[in-house]
Each structure stands twice: as structure tokens, then as C-alpha cells.
Amino acid sequence: MQATAPRRFYRTAAAQKGESGWNVALDGKLLRSPGKLALDLPSRALAQAIAAEWDAQSEHVRPHSMPLMQLAATAIDRVRPERARIVPELAGYGATDLVCYRAAEPPVLVEREAQAWDALLDWLRRRYDVSLLTTSGIVAVAQPPATMEALTRVIDGHDDFALAALATLVHAAGSLVIGLAVMEGEITPEQAAHAAQLDELYQSERWGEDQEAIAHRVAQLADLVAARRFLDLLAQD
């Protein structure tokens, strides 16, 4: 049985400048992360957007309706203390990346994957000088150690807030390549969702739509859009 959401306990939510960045205040009291840490945010735009999420709550506070707050809290409570685990975990997606494992048949799906995924691998090569090997069917392929080391350096080069967004992109898409492409602005969240859903969409064409699958795709796109917006807000003043 789902727990009842807590009642809204504040009247106003506002962004304000703090000693270590920007903060969000509820009725003048500084908001903290779920882990009780200071919610110091790197940009005014992000603080304002998170304040707007809190201000938009009605009678009850529903955390899942505040994706920007969740991403900021993830950066502070989870990414910062767990970078040593998170960075190699994300790099691990590159070792078995979705875009590297291709269908052997039917020809129409093979062609769709080639069109969508080859372009992403070409971009990865141009952007990072990294080449991933591809395979088809059930045959596994081992990526070169130098490739995995390069991807790990790329991931580790991002700060905690950007890394939280990248983790969401990667987990949502099931692909490090797709996640990096959204992060770098090479593709939109909508294009990323389509690339990640190629196999599923093909099956729905053949056998019809499934409501659970549709709900999953909607949630997947929402995560991608939220992470991209989070990155955009980080880049603003």
C-alpha cells in the first residue's frame, strides 16, 4: 500500500544567494538535501527552477514530481561521496553498450539500427577519439582496455552535478554512448529515446502496443528530458 505523501508545510519557496553557491529557502529556512546536507547549487537558474518545483506543490509534497530537486540531491548525497563507484559503473555501460549489440535479423531492424547507431559511434569517435567494437546476434565483444580507460577519463572529468545528470541519461537510455550524446548536445532527448527504443518499437509494430511498455517509454523520455534540462540550468548564471 503506497504511503501518503506528506502535506505541504510551507507557504513560499524562493532561490537565494548563499556563501557556497545558490540555495532554496522554504519560508526563509534553507532547504537541505534528503541526506541533511547543505543544498548548495552551482547556478541561480537551477536554484530558481528547483524553487519553482517546490512552489508548484499543492496540498501534498510529491518528490517524484520534482526531478530537478531529485537530481541535485543525487549529486550531493550520492555522487559526491560515491564517485569512486559511480564512475566505473557508468564506464561499464560502454563495455556492453546497447549501440554495439546489433540484431542479426530481420533486415529492416538491422538497417534501422545501423542508421541510428552508426551515427552515434561516428560521433563518439570524432568527439573523444574513442572507437567501440560492434557485434551481432548473441556473440559478445570485448572492448579494448585503452578504450575503457578513455571512457572512464571522460566520465570522471565531469563535476558531481553533471555526473548526476549523466548517470540519469545513461540509466534511462541503457547506453553510455547515447547518454554522452545527449549531454554534449549531439542529439535531443527525443532522439535519444527513439535510439534507445529501436528494438522495442519494432516489436510493437509487429505484435501491437503493450500499455506497460508504453508507460515505460513515457517514463524513459521524462528522465532524459529532465536530465537535459538540469544540464542546461547548470550552464546558466
C-alpha positions in Angstrom: 0.0 0.0 0.0 1.5 3.3 -1.1 2.4 5.8 1.7 0.5 9.0 1.8 2.6 12.0 0.5 3.4 14.5 3.3 1.3 17.6 3.5 2.8 20.9 2.2 4.3 22.5 5.3 5.5 25.9 3.9 3.9 28.8 2.1 6.7 30.2 -0.1 9.8 28.8 -1.9 12.5 31.1 -3.2 16.1 31.0 -4.5 18.7 33.0 -2.7 22.4 33.5 -2.8 24.4 31.7 -0.2 28.0 31.6 0.9 28.8 28.5 -1.1 26.5 29.0 -4.1 22.8 29.3 -4.5 20.2 27.9 -2.2 16.5 27.3 -1.9 14.6 28.6 1.1 11.1 27.4 2.3 9.5 30.2 4.3 13.0 31.7 4.7 14.6 28.5 6.0 17.3 26.9 3.9 16.3 23.7 2.3 18.7 20.7 2.9 19.1 17.5 0.9 17.4 14.3 2.0 20.7 13.3 3.5 20.6 16.5 5.6 23.5 18.1 3.7 23.6 21.7 2.5 21.8 22.1 -0.8 24.4 24.4 -2.3 23.6 24.8 -6.0 26.1 26.0 -8.7 23.8 28.3 -10.6 21.0 30.8 -9.8 18.9 29.3 -12.7 19.0 25.9 -11.2 18.1 27.2 -7.7 15.1 29.2 -9.2 13.9 26.1 -11.1 14.0 23.9 -8.0 12.3 26.6 -6.0 9.6 26.6 -8.7 9.2 22.9 -8.3 8.6 23.3 -4.6 6.3 26.2 -5.2 4.2 24.2 -7.6 3.4 21.5 -5.0 -0.3 21.6 -3.9 -1.7 20.2 -0.8 0.8 17.4 -0.6 4.5 17.3 -1.4 5.3 14.7 -4.1 9.1 14.2 -4.6 8.7 12.4 -7.8 7.1 15.5 -9.4 10.4 17.4 -8.7 13.0 15.8 -11.0 15.4 18.7 -10.7 15.4 18.5 -6.9 16.0 14.8 -7.1 19.0 15.3 -9.4 20.5 17.9 -7.2 20.0 15.7 -4.1 21.6 12.8 -6.0 24.6 14.9 -6.8 25.1 15.9 -3.2 24.0 12.8 -1.3 25.2 10.0 -3.6 27.5 11.1 -6.4 29.9 13.2 -4.2 30.6 10.5 -1.7 30.4 7.6 -4.1 32.3 8.9 -7.2 34.8 6.0 -7.0 32.0 3.6 -7.5 29.8 5.5 -9.9 32.4 6.4 -12.5 33.5 2.8 -13.3 29.9 1.7 -13.1 28.9 4.2 -15.9 32.0 3.2 -17.9 30.8 -0.3 -17.6 27.9 0.5 -19.8 30.4 1.2 -22.6 31.8 -2.3 -22.2 28.4 -3.8 -23.3 26.8 -0.7 -24.8 23.4 -1.0 -26.4 24.5 0.5 -29.7 27.3 -2.1 -30.1 25.0 -5.1 -30.0 23.1 -5.4 -33.2 20.3 -7.6 -34.4 21.3 -10.3 -37.0 17.8 -10.2 -38.5 15.3 -9.2 -39.8 16.9 -6.9 -42.4 14.5 -3.9 -41.6 15.7 -3.9 -38.0 19.3 -4.4 -39.0 19.0 -1.3 -41.2 17.3 0.8 -38.6 20.0 0.0 -36.0 22.7 0.8 -38.5 21.2 4.2 -39.4 20.7 5.3 -35.8 23.6 3.7 -34.0 26.4 4.0 -36.5 26.0 7.8 -36.5 26.4 7.8 -32.7 29.5 5.7 -32.8 30.9 8.0 -35.5 30.2 11.0 -33.3 31.9 9.3 -30.3 35.0 8.7 -32.5 35.1 12.3 -33.6 34.4 13.8 -30.2 36.6 11.6 -27.9 38.8 9.7 -30.3 37.3 6.5 -29.0 36.1 3.6 -31.1 33.8 0.9 -29.8 33.6 -2.5 -31.5 30.2 -3.8 -32.6 28.8 -7.3 -32.9 25.6 -9.0 -33.9 23.4 -11.8 -32.6 24.4 -13.3 -29.3 28.2 -13.0 -29.9 29.9 -10.9 -27.2 32.7 -8.5 -28.0 35.3 -7.3 -25.6 36.2 -3.6 -25.8 39.9 -2.8 -25.7 41.3 -1.8 -22.3 42.5 1.5 -23.7 39.0 2.3 -24.9 37.5 1.7 -21.5 40.3 3.8 -19.8 39.5 6.7 -22.2 35.8 6.5 -21.5 36.5 6.4 -17.7 38.5 9.6 -18.0 35.7 11.3 -20.0 33.2 10.4 -17.3 35.4 11.3 -14.4 36.1 14.7 -16.0 32.6 15.9 -15.0 31.7 17.6 -11.7 29.3 16.0 -9.3 26.2 17.8 -10.7 26.9 17.0 -14.3 27.8 13.4 -13.3 24.4 13.0 -11.7 22.7 14.1 -14.9 24.9 11.8 -17.0 24.1 8.9 -14.7 20.4 9.5 -15.3 20.9 9.8 -19.0 22.9 6.5 -19.2 20.5 4.6 -16.9 17.4 5.8 -18.8 18.8 5.1 -22.2 20.7 1.9 -21.2 23.7 3.3 -23.2 26.7 5.3 -22.3 27.1 6.5 -25.9 23.5 7.8 -26.1 23.9 9.4 -22.7 27.1 11.2 -23.7 25.5 12.3 -27.0 22.6 13.9 -25.1 24.9 15.5 -22.6 27.0 17.0 -25.4 24.0 18.3 -27.3 24.6 16.0 -30.3 21.1 14.6 -30.0 17.9 15.6 -28.3 16.2 13.6 -25.5 13.5 12.7 -28.0 16.1 11.4 -30.5 17.9 9.6 -27.6 14.6 7.9 -26.6 14.0 6.7 -30.1 17.5 5.4 -30.5 17.2 3.5 -27.2 13.8 2.1 -28.1 14.5 0.8 -31.6 14.1 -2.9 -30.8 11.1 -2.3 -28.6 9.4 -0.1 -31.2 10.0 -2.7 -33.9 8.4 -5.4 -31.8 5.4 -3.1 -31.1 4.9 -2.7 -34.9 4.8 -6.4 -35.3 2.8 -7.5 -32.3 0.9 -4.4 -31.2 1.4 -2.0 -28.3 1.5 -3.0 -24.7 0.4 -0.5 -22.1 3.2 -1.3 -19.7 5.7 -0.8 -22.5 4.2 2.5 -23.4 4.3 3.7 -19.8 8.0 2.6 -19.6 8.8 4.6 -22.8 7.0 7.7 -21.4 8.9 7.5 -18.1 12.2 6.9 -20.0 11.7 10.1 -22.1 10.7 12.1 -19.0 14.0 11.1 -17.3 16.0 12.1 -20.4 14.2 15.4 -20.7 14.7 16.2 -17.0 18.5 15.4 -17.1 19.0 17.6 -20.2 17.1 20.5 -18.6 19.2 20.0 -15.5 22.4 20.4 -17.6 21.0 23.4 -19.3 20.3 25.1 -16.0 23.8 24.2 -14.7 25.3 26.1 -17.6 23.3 29.3 -16.9 24.2 32.0 -14.4 
